[in-house]
């Protein structure tokens, strides 16, 4: 319906009707007329604003002004609208350009700040490394202040053997080792042959799959993780040593790096996590063994026990002494608190580099592997070679004692895994692996129920039956380290593909 105001003859915006003349008016116009005249403009009869009746209609479409009905007028209207649109577009482009300039300036400032932070971080790291190098040197000068009757060491870099000759295995140290062995043997007898109730059963272990993989722990420029260990008291704390010369402490639960420890001048080939202290150990072909504080993130001690690359590390059950093997054909027994070498021994008849070393669970004997395929068992108190296990046909790459102290597992570059009975001193089982299989890591779980093998792949065997229950091929490179979590709740591995992997249900 179209309504027109009786006064203006245009469609009203607010239409109303006069009950006096029944005509439609624009409310604004009729109110003005009534205010001036007080009557209806159509018939002159009296009319008040209260008498007007509003008409509810949809929003009216106002007709174009008479001036906009010609073609030139329409063209001008379109030109005006186009000009307005162009002006608005120009304004938006100006605002966009200003915003881009502001963003570019902010990004430049951010980049500059990142460069400053990186430079400062590098300077802090360099200062820490310099401090870590100075501290152990300062600590190692003291033992050289010996009585006049003793030959003095030749400067701060003197022969560790001179220190070992001065210190030696004192009766107090031997008694301490004996007491610890007695306690451990008693505890083992109490446990007997019972398996912990929390230990994962073989049927569940066989269902393990990869649940996590972390590839960013070590530098990609020199790829490869060469060593792996878990903290015995909290197996969620993971320790790795890499080809990039750094040691990394990783938290499995938080999935983040706790500390990156730098100081070695060559790759890190062996690492150990202290069971009760926030301390870790690492060894390298740079001939040094370093003791690190995880909380401080720095090197607190450097043990210079060897003249050639260190090939193996093992921590004594007391937590105070460290066993190391080296390409210089010596094994050394050192005090981790002072950095002193207590004793250093070689088998002169063999004349062969040592490739690995491992303490027996009781701590009074230990095993070493050699480059000429021999496994040697040593008495720590007497510092003598008490047994030899021949049989492998290549350099021994890894050895591991079982928790009950009865078995020794060994691997070498002959694609075989041998198991030895320490009570009968003989080889009772040989597991032949695939052709050209490389064994790099052997480890028993904390109960001595399972044995894990890392190398060309990962295999887990159940002890006594010595049957394979697991096989993983997730790594794209050689596996250099394997370790069990508490009660075998998970299995961890590290390899040359720079990744740290975890497996569980």
Residue, then its C-alpha position, 0 to 999 in steps of 0.5 A: x500500500x502506498x500512502x502520500x501526505x496530503x500536505x507534501x504529496x510525498x511518501x511520509x516517513x511517519x504517517x498519521x491520519x486525521x479523524x476529522x478529514x480522514x486524510x493521511x499526513x506526515x506527522x512532522x508537517x501536520x504537527x507544525x500546522x496544528x501548532x500554528x493554526x489549530x485546525x485540519x488543513x483540509x476542511x478547517x475544523x478544529x484538530x489537536x495533536x492528541x487526535x492524530x492516529x499513527x499508522x504502522x507501515x513497513x519502512x517506506x521507500x522514498x522516491x528519487x528526487x525529481x533532479x535524479x530522474x534524468x540520465x545526466x543526473x543518474x550518471x552524476x550520482x553514480x560518479x559521486x558514489x564511485x568517487x566516494x568508493x575510490x576515496x575510501x579504498x585509498x584511505x584503506x590502502x594508506x592504513x594498510x601501508x602504515x600497518x605494514x611499516x609498523x609490523x616490519x619495524x617490530x619484526x626488525x626489533x625482534x630479530x635484533x633482540x634474538x641476535x643479542x640473546x643468542x650472542x649473550x647465550x654463547x658468551x655465557x656458555x663459553x664462560x661456563x666452559x672456561x670456569x668448568x675447565x679452571x675449577x677441576x685444574x684448581x682442584x687437581x693441584x692439591x694432590x701434587x703437594x706431596x712430601x719431599x720424599x715423594x716425586x712431585x707431579x710435573x705440573x697440573x697435567x702430571x701423570x695420573x699414575x703418580x697420583x695413584x701411587x701416592x694415594x693407592x687402595x688404602x685399607x679404609x677404602x678396601x674395608x668400605x668396598x667389603x662392607x658394601x659388598x656384604x650388605x648387597x649380598x645380604x639384600x640379594x639373599x633376602x630377595x631370593x628368587x622372587x620377582x617384584x610384583x610390579x614387574x611387567x610380565x613377558x606377555x605384556x612386554x611383548x605388546x610394547x610399541x613406540x610411544x614417543x620419539x625425540x630427535x632434538x636433543x643433540x645437534x643435527x650438524x654432527x648427528x648421533x647419540x652414542x650413549x644412554x643411561x637412566x637414573x636408577x632411583x628415578x628412571x624418568x630422568x634420561x641421560x644421553x651423550x652425543x657425537x656433538x660433544x655434549x651431554x644432555x639430561x632429559x625429563x621423560x615425563x615433562x618431555x623437555x631437556x633439563x640440562x645441556x652439558x658442554x666441555x668435552x672436546x670430542x664425542x661423548x661415548x659413555x654416560x652414567x647417572x648417579x643413583x642418589x645425587x644430582x650428578x652425572x658422569x661422561x667419558x670421551x676419546x678426549x682422554x677425560x672423564x667429567x663429573x657434572x652437576x645437573x642442577x648447576x649445569x656445570x662441570x665440577x670435576x675432571x678425572x684425568x686417569x688415561x692417556x688415550x680415549x676412555x672407552x668404558x665407565x661404571x659406577x661402584x655401588x657405593x656411589x663414590x668411585x668410578x671404574x674406567x677403561x681406555x685404549x691405553x690398555x689400562x683400567x683405572x679406579x678413581x675417587x669422584x669427589x677428589x678426582x684422584x686416581x686410586x689405582x691404575x692397572x694393565x695386563x702387560x701380557x695381553x698388550x691390548x686396548x680395553x673396549x668396555x668395563x662393568x662392575x659386578x653388582x657386589x662391586x668387588x669384581x668387574x669385567x673388561x672387554x678387549x679389542x682382541x675379543x677377550x673378556x677379563x674378570x678382575x678382583x678389585x681389592x687385589x687388582x689382579x686378573x682372576x678369570x678370562x672368557x675367550x670365545x668371541x672373534x671380534x672386539x668386545x663391544x658391550x658387557x653386562x652383569x645380571x642383578x643376581x650376580x650369576x650371569x654375564x652377557x657379552x657382545x662383540x663384532x662377531x654378530x653373536x651374544x654370549x652368556x657366561x655362568x660366573x659360578x662355573x666360569x663357562x659359556x652356557x649359551x650363545x645366541x647367534x644373531x643375523x649376519x653382520x648384526x652389530x651389538x652396541x649395548x647390553x643391559x639387564x633390567x633391575x630385577x635381572x628378568x629381562x636382557x635388552x640388546x641394542x645394535x642393528x635393531x632392539x631385541x629383548x630376551x627373557x632370562x633363563x629361557x633366553x627366548x626373544x620376546x620383543x624386536x623393534x626396528x624403529x630406528x633408522x640408524x644403529x642403536x647405541x644404547x638401551x635401558x629399562x624403566x623401573x620394573x620394565x614399565x618402559x624401554x628406552x633407546x637411542x641411536x645414530x639417527x639422533x633420536x631418543x625413543x620410548x616404548x611401552x603399552 
